[in-house]
Amino acid sequence: MHIPPYDNQNKPIVDIGNSTVPLNYFNIVKLKAGETFEYSVPGFETCIVPATGYINVTVDGFTANDLGGRGVDVWDGDPEGVYVPSGRLANLRAVTDTEVFVAGAKYDEVLEPFAVRKDELDLVQYGSDDTKTHRKIKHILGQKQADKVGRLLVSELFTVGAGGWSGFPSHKHDTDRLPLETRHDETYNFRFKPNHGSGVQMLQREDGKPGDAYHIVDGSTICLDNGYHPCAVLPGYQMYYFTILGGLSQRSLVQYFQPSHADQVETIPGIKDMIAKFK
């Protein structure tokens, strides 16, 4: 499902009970300096990630001040985040004008809040210019936080250079059938640089059969329920997407590569390190 960009007025873009991705939650909150915002999502653990600007976050007795710090866009520095336990009330206060992503995954157990600062990110860079697959991943809730989170994985993905593919070789994760695959609902929010750039999100339901494609623009949200789903950005542009993964029965993601393309796992430098990081 493609949700074109719109003014969501700080209301969830992907809310509880979404029919396409019932394991996911997603909101974009925009605040002017000094403004505040509160939220609580029953049955969902969440992660607060400023796209731009600084915020202060309070969850119960836990506080993280001056979270974020990026300037005009998501390419201007590294992300930071705060983990909010399931159903807990989070208070955001904008130190500067800010745009904030709120990512969530369905999970009932109540854990403890914590902050993820820039030096605590899991960073991966893989692919190559020759294979048109060069990209960088910044895991906010990644392996380093594995023992503190229930089912939520949160990352930022960047194409490296101008143009190219991401999510290739094509893969899916829509069925719990270990050790081959896990069920993880996935939600993306895309940005492009320059922001008049665009790309395409493919979605192929079955190997060997025609699928669907969505024209994605700056601010597009994609919800993925099932099928193989590579995406691409036009030549001359950079692409970013904020990624939310919520597991049905476990946090670690097991991707199933499309049989007709699976041999290309052996041709893309560093891709096995990337696969191993989604734990």
C-alpha positions, 0 to 999 in steps of 0.5 A: 500500500502506498500512502502519498505525502499529506499533512497528517497534523501529528496524527498516526499515518499507520495506526493501531489495527492497520489492515495492511500492517497490523504489527506496525505503527507510524507517526510523523510529528512536526513541532515548533520550538517550545511546543510539546506533544504527548502520546501513548500506544496501547500494546505497541512499543515505540521508538522516537527518532528526530528527522531534524532538530532537537527534542527533549523526551520524558517517559515516566521518570526517564529523560533524554535531553537534546535528542537528535541534532540534524539540520535541514534534512536526514542527510545532515548527520546521524540519527538518535532515538528513544525507546518507549515501552508498550503503552507508556506515556511519552512527552516530547518538547521541541528545543528547536523546530523539529520533525519527528518519526515515531515507529512502533511494533505490536508487543505487550510486555512492558520493558524499560525506556532508554536512549540511543545516541550517535555512538550507539548505532549499528552501522553497515555499508554494503553493495557496490557502484558496479552492481548498482546496490551501494547503500548505507544502513544506520540501525537505531534499534539494532543488534546493540539493543537486542536484549532491551527491545521486544519485536521492534527493529528501526533503521535508516537506509541510504542509497550511496551515490546517485541512483541505484537499487535497494532491497535487492536481491528481492526478498520477502518476510511475510510467513513464519516458517523457520528456519527459512523465513519470519513474518515481519510487517514493514513500513517505510517513509521515503525522502529524496535529495534533491527533494524533487527526486523520486523512485519506484517501489516494486511489489511482486507477490509470486516468483515469476508472475507480474506484480505491482509498482508504486511511484514514490516521492519525497514523503511517501509511506509504503506499507508492505504486507507480503511479497518481494519488494525491491525499490529504486531511485532515479539516476542523479538523486539520493534516496533515504527511507526510514524503516520499521519492522515488527515481528509476529513471533520474534525480533530477529528478521529472517529474509527469504530471497526470491528463488530466481534472484537468490544467486545474486546474494553471492555477487553483492559485496557485504550483503551477508553482513547486512543480513546478519545485522537484522537481529 
